[in-house]
Amino acid sequence: MFKNLFKKDTKKEEIFAHATGELVKLENVPDPVFGQKVMGEGIAIKPSNGQVVAPIDGEITLIADTKHAFGIKTELGEEILVHIGLETVGLKGEGFNVRAKIGDRVTKGQTIVEADLALIEKRGCNTIIPMVVTNNMEEKFKFEWENSGQVKAGESKVFTTRLK
């Protein structure tokens, strides 16, 4: 009778901030690929420091050769892309210290990349960090967005995903 009371709801996941800073709606990201949601639904954070963390427990499925982006697959099947800055692929990895590798199991709040925000800005790139769910083309996920302004990496919930 009581076992269902403590059963984990496997049809939903809570996604947490991937950086500390100001939460920004994806449509306000000054890049058409992210702002027009071409890559998928999500949010962005204008970071106050360069620590970028796993937004949820999962497996690292992508580390860009240029170290500016990583992907994580969740238990629910979400494929989440975290892209550090805009136009940062041109930095060719400079200013990024990757602390994980493809295949690693990571936990929410674990540091994945340390980014040198001062260097990124000095090179003329925007430091905003979009995070998108890239595999929702069939619209199998439903999102509930949080509206808080300031968020803390690994601690502030930014959205909840449910299977439709």
C-alpha positions in Angstrom: 0.0 0.0 0.0 2.8 2.5 0.9 5.3 1.5 -1.7 3.7 3.8 -4.3 3.9 6.7 -1.9 7.7 6.6 -2.1 8.1 5.6 -5.7 10.1 8.1 -7.9 8.1 9.7 -10.7 10.1 8.5 -13.7 7.9 10.5 -16.1 9.3 13.9 -15.0 12.7 15.5 -14.3 13.8 18.7 -12.7 16.6 20.6 -14.5 18.8 22.9 -12.5 20.9 26.0 -13.4 24.1 25.1 -15.3 25.7 28.3 -14.1 25.3 31.0 -11.5 23.9 34.3 -12.8 20.8 35.8 -14.3 18.2 33.5 -16.0 17.4 34.7 -19.5 14.5 33.4 -21.7 15.9 31.6 -24.8 14.1 34.0 -27.2 16.1 36.8 -25.7 19.5 35.2 -26.6 21.1 37.4 -29.2 21.7 34.6 -31.6 19.1 33.4 -34.2 20.0 29.7 -33.7 19.2 29.8 -30.0 16.8 32.8 -29.9 14.5 31.2 -32.6 14.8 27.8 -30.9 16.2 26.1 -34.0 18.3 23.8 -31.7 15.4 23.2 -29.3 13.6 24.5 -26.2 15.5 25.8 -23.2 16.9 28.7 -21.3 20.1 30.7 -21.0 22.1 32.2 -18.1 24.2 35.4 -18.2 26.9 34.0 -15.9 28.6 35.8 -13.0 31.5 33.3 -12.9 32.9 30.7 -15.3 31.9 27.5 -13.5 29.6 25.5 -15.7 28.0 22.5 -14.1 25.8 19.5 -14.9 22.2 20.6 -14.7 21.0 17.1 -13.8 22.4 13.6 -13.2 23.3 11.9 -16.5 25.9 10.8 -19.0 28.2 13.1 -20.9 27.5 12.3 -24.6 29.4 15.3 -26.2 32.4 17.4 -25.5 33.0 19.8 -28.4 36.6 19.6 -29.8 36.7 23.4 -29.1 35.6 22.8 -25.5 32.9 25.4 -25.7 29.9 23.0 -25.4 28.9 19.7 -23.9 26.0 17.3 -24.1 24.3 15.3 -21.4 21.7 12.5 -21.7 19.3 12.1 -18.8 17.4 9.1 -17.4 14.2 10.4 -19.0 16.0 10.5 -22.4 16.5 14.2 -22.7 19.5 15.2 -24.7 20.7 18.5 -23.2 23.2 20.8 -24.9 25.1 23.4 -22.9 26.8 26.0 -25.1 29.2 28.3 -23.4 29.1 31.7 -24.9 28.2 32.9 -28.5 30.8 32.7 -31.3 33.1 30.9 -28.9 33.9 28.1 -31.3 36.4 30.5 -32.9 38.4 30.5 -29.7 39.4 26.9 -30.6 39.4 25.8 -27.0 41.3 28.7 -25.5 39.8 29.8 -22.2 38.1 26.5 -21.5 39.1 23.8 -19.0 37.1 20.7 -19.4 36.7 18.5 -16.3 34.8 15.6 -17.7 35.0 13.3 -20.7 32.5 11.5 -23.0 30.9 8.5 -21.2 31.3 10.0 -17.7 28.4 9.6 -15.4 27.9 13.0 -13.7 25.8 14.4 -11.0 23.8 17.6 -10.7 26.1 20.5 -9.8 29.3 18.7 -10.8 31.7 21.1 -12.6 32.0 20.1 -16.3 33.8 23.2 -17.7 35.6 26.1 -16.2 35.4 29.1 -18.6 37.6 32.2 -18.5 34.8 34.8 -18.9 37.3 37.7 -19.1 39.1 36.1 -22.0 35.9 35.3 -23.8 34.8 38.9 -23.5 38.2 40.2 -24.5 38.0 38.2 -27.7 34.7 39.9 -28.5 32.4 36.9 -27.7 29.2 37.0 -25.7 29.4 35.1 -22.4 25.7 34.0 -22.2 25.3 30.3 -21.8 22.3 28.7 -23.5 21.0 25.3 -22.5 18.6 23.5 -24.9 16.9 20.1 -25.1 17.9 19.1 -28.6 15.7 15.9 -29.1 12.2 17.2 -28.7 11.3 17.3 -32.4 8.5 14.8 -31.9 7.4 17.0 -29.0 7.5 14.1 -26.5 8.4 16.4 -23.7 6.4 19.1 -22.0 8.2 21.9 -20.2 7.3 24.0 -17.1 9.6 27.0 -16.9 10.7 28.8 -13.8 10.8 32.6 -13.8 13.4 33.5 -11.2 15.9 36.2 -12.1 19.1 35.2 -10.2 20.0 31.5 -10.2 22.7 29.4 -8.5 24.6 26.6 -10.4 23.3 23.2 -9.4 20.8 24.6 -6.9 18.2 26.7 -8.6 15.5 24.7 -10.6 15.1 26.3 -14.0 12.5 23.9 -15.5 10.7 20.7 -15.1 10.3 18.2 -18.0 7.5 15.7 -18.3 6.8 13.0 -20.8 3.7 13.7 -22.7 
